[in-house]
């Protein structure tokens, strides 16, 4: 039991350090294209969500499909605001955004 807890702590620490290293860097995210309340989102197999900059919704051809998105990963802290932008409606949290996205549909075969 102690070894399992130690292992899980190491995995979590690795993921936190690894994901922090990606911020501001060009990166590739693969996941399911989902239309969320606040815009187009890619949800990975680990259930992390990444908003796609300046994309309010997925086209019918891409929605609910597996996509590969390459771009600059940033974290944006959303402050309380009455702005009518997509990100202006999400308050008091940090969100992951892929800027300058290059989007590809991943083949199902």
N, C-alpha and C positions, 0 to 999 in steps of 0.2 A: 504494500500500500504506500509506503514511504517512497519507494523508487518510482511508482506511478505519479505521485504528486510532484516529485522532483523533475521527472520527465515532462509533465504538463507545464510546469513553470518555465522550463527551458524552452519549450516549443512556443509558448506565448511570448516570452522575451525575444526570441528570434524573430517572430512575426512582427512584433512592434518595431524592433530595430530595423528590420528589412523594409517594412513599409515606410518608415520615416526616411530611409535612404532614397526611396523612389520619388518623394515629393520634389517637384520642380524639375524632374528629369523626364526625358522621353521614355515612355513605357508602353507596353502592350497589355491590354486587358481582354480576356475572352470570357463571354458570358451570354446570358439570355437578354434579348432586347425587350424591355418592358416600358409601357407608358405609365408613368407615375403621376401623382397629383401635380407635382411641380415641374415636370418635364420628362424628357427621354432619359432612361436609366438603363445601365447594364448591370445585371446581377450575376455575380460569379458563383461558382459551385460552393464557395465558403460563405455565401450569402452576403458578401460585401456589395454595396451599391455605389456606382460611379455615375454621376450625371454627365451628360454630353453637352458641352458648352454650346449655347445658341441653338439648341434643337429642342423644340417643345414637345414633339411626339414622333414616334417611328412611323414610317410608311407601312401600309398593309403588307408589302412584300418582306419587310424586315421584322415586323412585330412578332414577338414570341419565338423568334428564331435565334440560333446561336450566331453571335457576331464577334469579330475581332476589331478592337478599336485601338489605334496607336495615336499617341499625342502626349502633350505635357500634362503631368499629373500635378494638380495643386490642391491645397486645402483652403477653404474659405470659411471664415467665421462669420456667421450671419448675425448681425445686430438687429435689435428691434427697430423696425421701420414700417412706414405705411406705403412704401413704394409698390407699384403695381407690376414689378418685374417678377420673373419666375422665382429668383432667389430671394426677393424681398418678402415673399410670403412664408419663408421658412425662417423662424427666429430662434435665437438662443442656442445654436448648435453649430458644429463644423460639418461641412459636406465636402466630399471628394468630387472634383470636376476634372474632366479631360478636356483640355484646351487644344485648339487646332486639330480636331480629330480627323483621322483617316479611317473610314469605316469599310469593313469587308464582311460579306456574308460567308460564314464557314459552311462548307459543304457537309451534308449529312451522311456522306459515305465514308 
